[in-house]
Amino acid sequence: MSQVHALSDDQVGQELRKMTAFIKQEAEEKAREIEIKANEEFAIEKSKLVRQETDAIDSAYAKKFKQAQMSQQITRSTVANKTRLKVLGARQELLDDIFEAASAQLADATKDEGRYKDILKGLLLEGFYAMNEPELAIRARKADYDVVRQAAEAASEEYKEKTDKDVKATIDEENPVAEGSAGGVIIVGGNGKIDIDNTFEARLNLLKDSALPAMRKALFGDNPNRKFFD
Protein backbone atom coordinates (compact mmCIF):
# COMPACT_ATOMS: atom_id res chain seq x y z
CA MET A 1 0.00 0.00 0.00
CA SER A 2 1.13 3.47 -0.86
CA GLN A 3 1.65 5.74 1.99
CA VAL A 4 0.08 9.18 2.16
CA HIS A 5 2.47 11.66 3.52
CA ALA A 6 0.93 14.42 5.54
CA LEU A 7 1.98 17.97 4.58
CA SER A 8 3.78 19.94 7.11
CA ASP A 9 2.52 23.26 8.24
CA ASP A 10 5.16 25.03 6.12
CA GLN A 11 4.12 23.13 3.06
CA VAL A 12 0.47 23.91 3.68
CA GLY A 13 1.39 27.56 4.11
CA GLN A 14 3.32 27.57 0.85
CA GLU A 15 0.44 25.97 -1.04
CA LEU A 16 -1.99 28.50 0.38
CA ARG A 17 0.29 31.37 -0.60
CA LYS A 18 0.55 29.96 -4.13
CA MET A 19 -3.20 29.63 -4.38
CA THR A 20 -3.70 33.12 -2.97
CA ALA A 21 -1.18 34.60 -5.39
CA PHE A 22 -2.87 32.80 -8.30
CA ILE A 23 -6.32 33.97 -7.28
CA LYS A 24 -4.99 37.50 -6.78
CA GLN A 25 -3.33 37.47 -10.19
CA GLU A 26 -6.52 36.17 -11.81
CA ALA A 27 -8.53 38.84 -10.01
CA GLU A 28 -6.12 41.59 -11.10
CA GLU A 29 -6.21 40.42 -14.72
CA LYS A 30 -9.99 40.25 -14.59
CA ALA A 31 -10.10 43.70 -13.06
CA ARG A 32 -7.82 45.02 -15.82
CA GLU A 33 -10.07 43.47 -18.46
CA ILE A 34 -13.13 45.02 -16.84
CA GLU A 35 -11.37 48.37 -16.60
CA ILE A 36 -10.27 48.24 -20.24
CA LYS A 37 -13.75 47.26 -21.39
CA ALA A 38 -15.29 49.98 -19.21
CA ASN A 39 -12.88 52.55 -20.64
CA GLU A 40 -13.72 51.45 -24.17
CA GLU A 41 -17.45 51.65 -23.48
CA PHE A 42 -16.96 55.03 -21.82
CA ALA A 43 -15.01 56.30 -24.81
CA ILE A 44 -17.67 55.01 -27.19
CA GLU A 45 -20.49 56.54 -25.16
CA LYS A 46 -18.55 59.76 -24.75
CA SER A 47 -17.94 59.94 -28.51
CA LYS A 48 -21.61 59.24 -29.14
CA LEU A 49 -22.73 61.97 -26.75
CA VAL A 50 -20.21 64.44 -28.20
CA ARG A 51 -21.43 63.63 -31.72
CA GLN A 52 -25.07 64.04 -30.67
CA GLU A 53 -24.33 67.36 -29.01
CA THR A 54 -22.31 68.50 -32.01
CA ASP A 55 -25.13 67.52 -34.37
CA ALA A 56 -27.62 69.33 -32.15
CA ILE A 57 -25.45 72.46 -32.10
CA ASP A 58 -24.95 72.28 -35.89
CA SER A 59 -28.69 71.81 -36.40
CA ALA A 60 -29.53 74.71 -34.09
CA TYR A 61 -26.92 76.90 -35.81
CA ALA A 62 -28.23 75.96 -39.27
CA LYS A 63 -31.79 76.73 -38.16
CA LYS A 64 -30.81 80.07 -36.68
CA PHE A 65 -28.69 80.89 -39.74
CA LYS A 66 -31.62 80.08 -42.02
CA GLN A 67 -33.94 82.20 -39.88
CA ALA A 68 -31.43 85.03 -39.97
CA GLN A 69 -31.18 84.74 -43.77
CA MET A 70 -34.97 84.75 -44.12
CA SER A 71 -35.24 87.72 -41.77
CA GLN A 72 -32.55 89.53 -43.76
CA GLN A 73 -34.32 88.75 -47.04
CA ILE A 74 -37.65 89.97 -45.65
CA THR A 75 -36.03 93.15 -44.36
CA ARG A 76 -34.22 93.71 -47.67
CA SER A 77 -37.42 93.07 -49.62
CA THR A 78 -39.42 95.38 -47.36
CA VAL A 79 -36.86 98.17 -47.69
CA ALA A 80 -36.68 97.65 -51.48
CA ASN A 81 -40.48 97.77 -51.81
CA LYS A 82 -40.73 100.90 -49.66
CA THR A 83 -37.96 102.53 -51.69
CA ARG A 84 -39.63 101.49 -54.95
CA LEU A 85 -42.98 102.87 -53.80
CA LYS A 86 -41.34 106.14 -52.80
CA VAL A 87 -39.62 106.38 -56.19
CA LEU A 88 -42.84 105.56 -58.04
CA GLY A 89 -44.72 108.06 -55.90
CA ALA A 90 -42.15 110.77 -56.60
CA ARG A 91 -42.24 109.98 -60.33
CA GLN A 92 -46.04 110.06 -60.41
CA GLU A 93 -46.04 113.32 -58.48
CA LEU A 94 -43.66 114.83 -61.04
CA LEU A 95 -45.83 113.63 -63.94
CA ASP A 96 -48.96 114.97 -62.22
CA ASP A 97 -47.22 118.32 -61.76
CA ILE A 98 -46.33 118.38 -65.47
CA PHE A 99 -49.91 117.71 -66.57
CA GLU A 100 -51.27 120.10 -63.96
CA ALA A 101 -48.99 122.82 -65.33
CA ALA A 102 -50.12 121.92 -68.86
CA SER A 103 -53.75 122.10 -67.77
CA ALA A 104 -53.19 125.54 -66.27
CA GLN A 105 -51.80 126.74 -69.61
CA LEU A 106 -54.63 125.35 -71.78
CA ALA A 107 -56.59 128.58 -71.66
CA ASP A 108 -53.58 130.47 -73.06
CA ALA A 109 -54.30 128.93 -76.47
CA THR A 110 -57.55 130.91 -76.72
CA LYS A 111 -55.93 134.31 -76.14
CA ASP A 112 -54.60 134.52 -79.70
CA GLU A 113 -57.81 134.37 -81.78
CA GLY A 114 -56.05 133.55 -85.06
CA ARG A 115 -54.13 130.70 -83.51
CA TYR A 116 -57.24 129.50 -81.64
CA LYS A 117 -59.26 129.47 -84.88
CA ASP A 118 -56.61 127.26 -86.53
CA ILE A 119 -56.70 124.89 -83.56
CA LEU A 120 -60.52 124.71 -83.69
CA LYS A 121 -60.39 124.09 -87.44
CA GLY A 122 -58.09 121.11 -86.89
CA LEU A 123 -60.29 119.71 -84.11
CA LEU A 124 -63.42 120.12 -86.25
CA LEU A 125 -61.83 118.49 -89.30
CA GLU A 126 -60.84 115.53 -87.18
CA GLY A 127 -64.50 115.16 -86.15
CA PHE A 128 -65.77 115.60 -89.70
CA TYR A 129 -63.52 112.84 -91.03
CA ALA A 130 -64.40 110.51 -88.18
CA MET A 131 -68.19 111.08 -88.41
CA ASN A 132 -68.41 111.20 -92.21
CA GLU A 133 -71.96 112.61 -92.06
CA PRO A 134 -73.57 115.45 -94.05
CA GLU A 135 -74.97 117.23 -90.99
CA LEU A 136 -73.26 117.63 -87.64
CA ALA A 137 -73.77 119.66 -84.48
CA ILE A 138 -71.05 121.52 -82.67
CA ARG A 139 -71.01 122.26 -78.97
CA ALA A 140 -68.74 125.01 -77.70
CA ARG A 141 -68.47 127.64 -75.02
CA LYS A 142 -70.83 130.54 -75.55
CA ALA A 143 -67.85 132.91 -75.57
CA ASP A 144 -66.38 130.94 -78.51
CA TYR A 145 -69.44 130.90 -80.81
CA ASP A 146 -68.10 133.53 -83.25
CA VAL A 147 -64.63 132.00 -83.66
CA VAL A 148 -66.15 128.49 -83.81
CA ARG A 149 -68.43 129.58 -86.72
CA GLN A 150 -65.39 130.91 -88.60
CA ALA A 151 -63.42 127.73 -87.92
CA ALA A 152 -66.37 125.53 -88.93
CA GLU A 153 -66.70 127.38 -92.25
CA ALA A 154 -62.99 126.96 -92.99
CA ALA A 155 -63.08 123.30 -91.93
CA SER A 156 -66.13 122.60 -94.13
CA GLU A 157 -64.39 124.09 -97.15
CA GLU A 158 -61.28 122.00 -96.61
CA TYR A 159 -63.39 118.90 -95.99
CA LYS A 160 -65.14 119.50 -99.34
CA GLU A 161 -61.78 119.86 -101.08
CA LYS A 162 -60.36 116.67 -99.56
CA THR A 163 -63.42 114.41 -99.82
CA ASP A 164 -65.62 116.06 -102.42
CA LYS A 165 -68.43 115.89 -99.85
CA ASP A 166 -70.47 118.64 -98.25
CA VAL A 167 -70.87 118.88 -94.50
CA LYS A 168 -73.20 121.26 -92.68
CA ALA A 169 -71.94 121.99 -89.18
CA THR A 170 -74.13 124.13 -86.93
CA ILE A 171 -73.61 125.22 -83.35
CA ASP A 172 -75.87 123.54 -80.78
CA GLU A 173 -76.64 126.61 -78.71
CA GLU A 174 -79.02 124.68 -76.44
CA ASN A 175 -76.17 122.53 -75.09
CA PRO A 176 -73.10 124.70 -74.74
CA VAL A 177 -69.80 123.49 -73.31
CA ALA A 178 -69.44 124.61 -69.70
CA GLU A 179 -67.80 127.99 -69.33
CA GLY A 180 -65.31 126.45 -66.92
CA SER A 181 -63.79 124.58 -69.86
CA ALA A 182 -60.49 125.85 -71.25
CA GLY A 183 -61.82 125.67 -74.81
CA GLY A 184 -62.26 123.34 -77.75
CA VAL A 185 -65.38 121.73 -79.23
CA ILE A 186 -67.56 118.63 -79.11
CA ILE A 187 -68.72 117.29 -82.49
CA VAL A 188 -72.08 115.48 -82.34
CA GLY A 189 -73.48 113.11 -84.98
CA GLY A 190 -75.57 110.00 -85.33
CA ASN A 191 -78.74 111.92 -84.53
CA GLY A 192 -77.23 113.04 -81.26
CA LYS A 193 -76.12 109.54 -80.23
CA ILE A 194 -72.43 109.83 -81.08
CA ASP A 195 -70.05 112.56 -80.03
CA ILE A 196 -66.34 113.26 -80.28
CA ASP A 197 -65.08 115.25 -77.32
CA ASN A 198 -62.37 117.53 -78.64
CA THR A 199 -62.36 119.96 -75.74
CA PHE A 200 -58.91 120.87 -74.48
CA GLU A 201 -59.44 118.93 -71.25
CA ALA A 202 -60.45 115.77 -73.12
CA ARG A 203 -57.46 116.04 -75.46
CA LEU A 204 -55.12 116.50 -72.50
CA ASN A 205 -56.56 113.35 -70.90
CA LEU A 206 -55.96 111.46 -74.15
CA LEU A 207 -52.42 112.79 -74.18
CA LYS A 208 -51.90 111.47 -70.66
CA ASP A 209 -52.73 107.94 -71.82
CA SER A 210 -50.84 108.03 -75.11
CA ALA A 211 -47.80 110.10 -74.17
CA LEU A 212 -47.28 108.91 -70.60
CA PRO A 213 -45.04 105.91 -71.50
CA ALA A 214 -42.86 108.10 -73.73
CA MET A 215 -42.69 110.78 -71.03
CA ARG A 216 -41.67 108.22 -68.43
CA LYS A 217 -38.93 106.96 -70.73
CA ALA A 218 -37.73 110.49 -71.50
CA LEU A 219 -37.70 111.52 -67.84
CA PHE A 220 -36.60 108.32 -66.11
CA GLY A 221 -35.10 106.09 -68.83
CA ASP A 222 -36.07 102.56 -69.84
CA ASN A 223 -37.80 100.37 -67.28
CA PRO A 224 -35.63 97.23 -66.87
CA ASN A 225 -38.61 95.29 -65.49
CA ARG A 226 -40.84 95.93 -68.49
CA LYS A 227 -41.33 92.80 -70.62
CA PHE A 228 -43.91 93.90 -73.17
CA PHE A 229 -43.98 96.85 -75.55
CA ASP A 230 -46.66 98.10 -77.94
Secondary structure as a PSIPRED ss2 file (coil, helix, strand):
# PSIPRED VFORMAT (PSIPRED V4.0)

   1 M C   1.000  0.000  0.000
   2 S C   1.000  0.000  0.000
   3 Q C   1.000  0.000  0.000
   4 V C   1.000  0.000  0.000
   5 H C   1.000  0.000  0.000
   6 A C   1.000  0.000  0.000
   7 L C   1.000  0.000  0.000
   8 S C   1.000  0.000  0.000
   9 D H   0.000  1.000  0.000
  10 D H   0.000  1.000  0.000
  11 Q H   0.000  1.000  0.000
  12 V H   0.000  1.000  0.000
  13 G H   0.000  1.000  0.000
  14 Q H   0.000  1.000  0.000
  15 E H   0.000  1.000  0.000
  16 L H   0.000  1.000  0.000
  17 R H   0.000  1.000  0.000
  18 K H   0.000  1.000  0.000
  19 M H   0.000  1.000  0.000
  20 T H   0.000  1.000  0.000
  21 A H   0.000  1.000  0.000
  22 F H   0.000  1.000  0.000
  23 I H   0.000  1.000  0.000
  24 K H   0.000  1.000  0.000
  25 Q H   0.000  1.000  0.000
  26 E H   0.000  1.000  0.000
  27 A H   0.000  1.000  0.000
  28 E H   0.000  1.000  0.000
  29 E H   0.000  1.000  0.000
  30 K H   0.000  1.000  0.000
  31 A H   0.000  1.000  0.000
  32 R H   0.000  1.000  0.000
  33 E H   0.000  1.000  0.000
  34 I H   0.000  1.000  0.000
  35 E H   0.000  1.000  0.000
  36 I H   0.000  1.000  0.000
  37 K H   0.000  1.000  0.000
  38 A H   0.000  1.000  0.000
  39 N H   0.000  1.000  0.000
  40 E H   0.000  1.000  0.000
  41 E H   0.000  1.000  0.000
  42 F H   0.000  1.000  0.000
  43 A H   0.000  1.000  0.000
  44 I H   0.000  1.000  0.000
  45 E H   0.000  1.000  0.000
  46 K H   0.000  1.000  0.000
  47 S H   0.000  1.000  0.000
  48 K H   0.000  1.000  0.000
  49 L H   0.000  1.000  0.000
  50 V H   0.000  1.000  0.000
  51 R H   0.000  1.000  0.000
  52 Q H   0.000  1.000  0.000
  53 E H   0.000  1.000  0.000
  54 T H   0.000  1.000  0.000
  55 D H   0.000  1.000  0.000
  56 A H   0.000  1.000  0.000
  57 I H   0.000  1.000  0.000
  58 D H   0.000  1.000  0.000
  59 S H   0.000  1.000  0.000
  60 A H   0.000  1.000  0.000
  61 Y H   0.000  1.000  0.000
  62 A H   0.000  1.000  0.000
  63 K H   0.000  1.000  0.000
  64 K H   0.000  1.000  0.000
  65 F H   0.000  1.000  0.000
  66 K H   0.000  1.000  0.000
  67 Q H   0.000  1.000  0.000
  68 A H   0.000  1.000  0.000
  69 Q H   0.000  1.000  0.000
  70 M H   0.000  1.000  0.000
  71 S H   0.000  1.000  0.000
  72 Q H   0.000  1.000  0.000
  73 Q H   0.000  1.000  0.000
  74 I H   0.000  1.000  0.000
  75 T H   0.000  1.000  0.000
  76 R H   0.000  1.000  0.000
  77 S H   0.000  1.000  0.000
  78 T H   0.000  1.000  0.000
  79 V H   0.000  1.000  0.000
  80 A H   0.000  1.000  0.000
  81 N H   0.000  1.000  0.000
  82 K H   0.000  1.000  0.000
  83 T H   0.000  1.000  0.000
  84 R H   0.000  1.000  0.000
  85 L H   0.000  1.000  0.000
  86 K H   0.000  1.000  0.000
  87 V H   0.000  1.000  0.000
  88 L H   0.000  1.000  0.000
  89 G H   0.000  1.000  0.000
  90 A H   0.000  1.000  0.000
  91 R H   0.000  1.000  0.000
  92 Q H   0.000  1.000  0.000
  93 E H   0.000  1.000  0.000
  94 L H   0.000  1.000  0.000
  95 L H   0.000  1.000  0.000
  96 D H   0.000  1.000  0.000
  97 D H   0.000  1.000  0.000
  98 I H   0.000  1.000  0.000
  99 F H   0.000  1.000  0.000
 100 E H   0.000  1.000  0.000
 101 A H   0.000  1.000  0.000
 102 A H   0.000  1.000  0.000
 103 S H   0.000  1.000  0.000
 104 A H   0.000  1.000  0.000
 105 Q C   1.000  0.000  0.000
 106 L H   0.000  1.000  0.000
 107 A H   0.000  1.000  0.000
 108 D H   0.000  1.000  0.000
 109 A H   0.000  1.000  0.000
 110 T H   0.000  1.000  0.000
 111 K C   1.000  0.000  0.000
 112 D C   1.000  0.000  0.000
 113 E H   0.000  1.000  0.000
 114 G H   0.000  1.000  0.000
 115 R H   0.000  1.000  0.000
 116 Y H   0.000  1.000  0.000
 117 K H   0.000  1.000  0.000
 118 D H   0.000  1.000  0.000
 119 I H   0.000  1.000  0.000
 120 L H   0.000  1.000  0.000
 121 K H   0.000  1.000  0.000
 122 G H   0.000  1.000  0.000
 123 L H   0.000  1.000  0.000
 124 L H   0.000  1.000  0.000
 125 L H   0.000  1.000  0.000
 126 E H   0.000  1.000  0.000
 127 G H   0.000  1.000  0.000
 128 F H   0.000  1.000  0.000
 129 Y H   0.000  1.000  0.000
 130 A H   0.000  1.000  0.000
 131 M H   0.000  1.000  0.000
 132 N C   1.000  0.000  0.000
 133 E C   1.000  0.000  0.000
 134 P C   1.000  0.000  0.000
 135 E E   0.000  0.000  1.000
 136 L E   0.000  0.000  1.000
 137 A E   0.000  0.000  1.000
 138 I E   0.000  0.000  1.000
 139 R E   0.000  0.000  1.000
 140 A C   1.000  0.000  0.000
 141 R C   1.000  0.000  0.000
 142 K H   0.000  1.000  0.000
 143 A H   0.000  1.000  0.000
 144 D H   0.000  1.000  0.000
 145 Y H   0.000  1.000  0.000
 146 D H   0.000  1.000  0.000
 147 V H   0.000  1.000  0.000
 148 V H   0.000  1.000  0.000
 149 R H   0.000  1.000  0.000
 150 Q H   0.000  1.000  0.000
 151 A H   0.000  1.000  0.000
 152 A H   0.000  1.000  0.000
 153 E H   0.000  1.000  0.000
 154 A H   0.000  1.000  0.000
 155 A H   0.000  1.000  0.000
 156 S H   0.000  1.000  0.000
 157 E H   0.000  1.000  0.000
 158 E H   0.000  1.000  0.000
 159 Y H   0.000  1.000  0.000
 160 K H   0.000  1.000  0.000
 161 E H   0.000  1.000  0.000
 162 K H   0.000  1.000  0.000
 163 T H   0.000  1.000  0.000
 164 D C   1.000  0.000  0.000
 165 K C   1.000  0.000  0.000
 166 D C   1.000  0.000  0.000
 167 V C   1.000  0.000  0.000
 168 K E   0.000  0.000  1.000
 169 A E   0.000  0.000  1.000
 170 T E   0.000  0.000  1.000
 171 I E   0.000  0.000  1.000
 172 D C   1.000  0.000  0.000
 173 E C   1.000  0.000  0.000
 174 E C   1.000  0.000  0.000
 175 N C   1.000  0.000  0.000
 176 P C   1.000  0.000  0.000
 177 V C   1.000  0.000  0.000
 178 A C   1.000  0.000  0.000
 179 E C   1.000  0.000  0.000
 180 G C   1.000  0.000  0.000
 181 S C   1.000  0.000  0.000
 182 A C   1.000  0.000  0.000
 183 G C   1.000  0.000  0.000
 184 G E   0.000  0.000  1.000
 185 V E   0.000  0.000  1.000
 186 I E   0.000  0.000  1.000
 187 I E   0.000  0.000  1.000
 188 V E   0.000  0.000  1.000
 189 G E   0.000  0.000  1.000
 190 G C   1.000  0.000  0.000
 191 N C   1.000  0.000  0.000
 192 G C   1.000  0.000  0.000
 193 K C   1.000  0.000  0.000
 194 I E   0.000  0.000  1.000
 195 D E   0.000  0.000  1.000
 196 I E   0.000  0.000  1.000
 197 D E   0.000  0.000  1.000
 198 N E   0.000  0.000  1.000
 199 T E   0.000  0.000  1.000
 200 F H   0.000  1.000  0.000
 201 E H   0.000  1.000  0.000
 202 A H   0.000  1.000  0.000
 203 R H   0.000  1.000  0.000
 204 L H   0.000  1.000  0.000
 205 N H   0.000  1.000  0.000
 206 L H   0.000  1.000  0.000
 207 L H   0.000  1.000  0.000
 208 K H   0.000  1.000  0.000
 209 D H   0.000  1.000  0.000
 210 S H   0.000  1.000  0.000
 211 A H   0.000  1.000  0.000
 212 L H   0.000  1.000  0.000
 213 P H   0.000  1.000  0.000
 214 A H   0.000  1.000  0.000
 215 M H   0.000  1.000  0.000
 216 R H   0.000  1.000  0.000
 217 K H   0.000  1.000  0.000
 218 A H   0.000  1.000  0.000
 219 L H   0.000  1.000  0.000
 220 F H   0.000  1.000  0.000
 221 G C   1.000  0.000  0.000
 222 D C   1.000  0.000  0.000
 223 N C   1.000  0.000  0.000
 224 P C   1.000  0.000  0.000
 225 N C   1.000  0.000  0.000
 226 R C   1.000  0.000  0.000
 227 K C   1.000  0.000  0.000
 228 F C   1.000  0.000  0.000
 229 F C   1.000  0.000  0.000
 230 D C   1.000  0.000  0.000
